[in-house]
Amino acid sequence: MERVYSGIRGMRHDMKNTISLIMQLAAGKEEELQAYLEELNETMDRLEFRFKTGNTVVDTLLNMKYNEIASTGPDLRMDVEGLQFPKKLFIQSYDIGIILGNALDNAMEACWKLKAKEPGAEAFIRISSFQKRELFFLKVENSFDGRG
């Protein structure tokens, strides 16, 4: 989260320079302005939080891992639609971060091995959860190359 907040503070500072540059480009350099705005839009897309589960630690971790996946190249789909957290979760955020972080690292590694072996294979990570009475279950499914 510290990195996210630092990035936001940096963005505010950078936006002043960005607005100034846009104003100068708008004064007569239309093609350069268009190219600059497209690049700026791509940068803003990378800053968007794609996953919003309601749990700050999980949201930060999922978005961080998604950005890591996107920057490595292989087509890897990450689905968290089935991931929900109860309002009163009696698990510390630190523990959820460790458990989910390790599970995601393992899933990502399995997907990358699959893509290295079979570049055309579908690579996915699917995360869901459910609760039975006082027990909270976290389920992580992923594609892999068939080896354990």
N, C-alpha and C positions, 0 to 999 in steps of 0.2 A: 504494500500500500504506500509505503514511503516513496518508492520509485514512481508510482502513479501520481501522487501529489506533487512531487518534484517536477514531473513532466508537465503537469497542468500549470504550475507556476511559470515554468519555462515557456510554455505556449502563450501565456498572457503577455509576457515580455516580447516574444517574437511576433505576436500579432500586430503590435504597433508598427514594427518595421514592415510587416507584410502589407498592411493597409496603405502605408506610405508608398510602397513599391507599386501596388495596384493602381493607386491614383496617378502615379507618373506614367505607367504603361497605358492607362486609359486615355491619356492626353495625346495619343497619336500612334501608338504601336499596337494595333489591334491583334495581329497574329501572335506576337510575343505575349500579349495579355492572355489570349486564349490558351496557349501552351502552359503558361504559368498557373492559370486557374485550374486546369486539368491536373497538374502536378500537386497543387494545393489540396484539391479534392481527394486525391489518392492518399495523401498524408493524413487527412482528417478521417478517412475510412479506417486507417490503421489504428487510430486512437479510440475508436468506438468500442464500447463494451458490448460484445455480442451476446454474452450470457448473463442473465439476471435471475438467479435462483432465490434471491432474498437473503442469502447468507453471504456476507461481505467477504469472508476468507475464501469461500468456495468460488464466488464470482471472480475475485482477483486471480486465483489460481487457474481457473478455467480459461480466462482471457489471456493470461500469461502463456499457458501451454498452447492455446490456439495460435497465438502470434509466433511461438516457436515452431509449430507445425507449418504454418504458412511460409515462414522464412526459409525452411529447409527444402521446399520444392515439391516433394511428391504429393500427388492428389490423395489427400486423407480427409475423410469426412468425419466430423465429430458431432454427435447427436446427444443432447442432454434434455430433450423434451420431457422425459420421464423422471427427471431429477427434481424432487421436492423435499423441503425440510419442514418438519413440524415447528409450530411457533415456540414450543418449549422443548428444546433439544438438550438433553443432559449429557452432552459430550462437549468437551472443551474445543474451541476453535483450533487450537494448536494441534490437537489429536486428529481432527478432521483433515486439516491441512497435510499432516504427515501421511495419513492413510490414503487420501485421494491423490496426493502428489506422487507417492510411490506407485500406486495403481496406474496412474496416467503415464508415468515414465516407462513402466513395463509394457503397457499397451502400445505406446508410441514406438518403442524399440521393436516389438513384434511386427508392427505394421511396416516399419522401415526395412526389416529383414525380408518380409514378404515382397515389398516393392523392388528390392535389390535382386531377388531371385526371379520374380515374375512381374516385370514393369507394368503389364497391362491388368494386373489383378486389382480387384476392388479392395481398397483399404478403408477401414472404418473403426471408430471407437464409439460405443454407445453406453451412456451412463444413465442409470435409473436408480430409484430408491423406493422403499415402502416401509411401513411401520406395522408391526404386529404387537399389540399391547404396548409393553415398555421397551420392546426391542426395535432398533432402527437398522434396516438393511440397506447396504449400498452395493449395487451390482454394476460391474464394469465388464462389458463384452468388447472383443476386438477381433479383427481378422488376424490370421497368422499363417505361417508357411507349413503348418502341420507337424512341426517339431516342437517338443516341450521344453 
